[in-house]
Amino acid sequence: RERVTDAELVQRVFDWKLNRDFLTQVAALARTRIGTLGDLPLTAGFLVAGRLPVTADDFAGLGEPADLVRAFVLVEEQLNRLPEWTVEGIEGVLRRTAEHMELKLRKFLPPFYVAVSGQKVSLPLFDSMHLLGRDLMRDRLRQAIEANGGAGKKVRKRIDKELRALLAG
């Protein structure tokens, strides 16, 4: 652990996430979903958290673990290929994958809410993913994959073949 003064720590926190630009974006997403300011940490705290304590139980009733792993891997791989990290790009990846898996979006997205926020109901998904950023989203999806049994070499190879077909159109 680094030795920093209290003032240095406060400045680092402001520079990291708790700055006006980031909080303005969070406020736009959370404003209609909170009753009091005290509700904000429970509603939007996942946006400033590192790893979330998600387990297989959090995904119960949202699909078969193998199907969830397939969806998470397909989305993760496509997100990794986005030239720019935009809400529209993220939304396009999720919509394309749902269509590929022949699922309606409202059936496809709930596991992603859990992977992203740790909750089945949360702030708007695509915007939340955008705010979290590419690196943290990659980590959250990998954590969801592991919580649902993981994706070994054999599974990844099968999904990679499917991904190539999906990307080819």
Salt bridges, closest charged atoms under 4 A:
GLU2 OE1 - ARG12 NH2 3.06
GLU76 OE2 - ARG142 NE 2.62
GLU76 OE1 - ARG156 NH2 3.66
GLU77 OE1 - ARG81 NH1 3.29
GLU77 OE2 - ARG156 NH1 3.40
GLU91 OE2 - ARG95 NE 2.77
ASP135 OD1 - ARG138 NH1 3.06
ASP139 OD1 - ARG51 NH1 2.96
GLU162 OE2 - ARG70 NH2 2.53
GLU162 OE2 - HIS100 NE2 2.67
